[in-house]
């Protein structure tokens, strides 16, 4: 089995881990293992694709109608000299 060393843990975090371990009746080391085990096996919500996230962000701001297609029109370059 592998080992992990975590340094610079706040005293209040360590005290909280010790309290939780005592409540569960096991060592603080086992408490940390249990927390890590649950965190790794936790089902995270599936992330949406970029297009779906953009559409969701701008939903309800008045862009529900399809944008007109600009097909066959001449595109004029921007004039930066003004």
N, C-alpha and C positions, 0 to 999 in steps of 0.2 A: 504494500500500500504506500501511496505517496504521502509526503508531509508538506504542509503549508505553514509558513510563519507569517503572522500579521503583526506588524510593529505599529507603534504610536496610536493605540486604541485609547480613546478617552476613558478616564476613570469611571464616569457614569455609565458608559456602555459596558465596561467590564463588570461593574456592580449589577447592572441589569441582567447580563448573561448569567451571572452567578445566582441571582434570585430566581430566574427562570429554571435554571438547572435544579435548584433545590426543590422547586415546586413539582418538577417532573421526577425527582428522585434519582437523578443521575449526575455525572460530573459535568463541569462547565465545558470540558472538551467534547463530551458527547452532545451537549446542547448545541454547540457550534456545528458539529457534524449533522445533526438533525435539521438545523436551520438551512445549512448549505444544500442538503439533500432535497428539502422541499423547494428551495429556490431553483435548483437545476431542473427539477421535474415539473415545475409550474407551467401550466399551459398559457402561453402568452397569446394575446389576440393577434390574428394574422394581419399583417400590414397590407394596406391597399396599394395598388400600383400608383405611380405618379399621376397619371391622368385622372384617375378616380379621386385622388386626394385634392388635386387642383379644383376639380368640379365641385367637390363637397365644400371646399373653402369658399367658393364664390356662389354657392347656391343661395337663392333668395335675394340677390342684389339687383334683379332686373335683367338678367341675361338668360332667361329661360327660353326665349325664342331663338331659333337657329340664326347664326350670323350669315349675312348674304355672302355668296361665293364671288370672289373677284376674279373671274375667269376671262381671259382675253382682253383685259384692260391694260393700258400703258401705265407703267409705274414711273413716277417722277422722282428723281433723287432729291434728297433734302438739300436745301441751300443753307450752308453754314456761314456765309459771308454777311448776313444781315445783322 
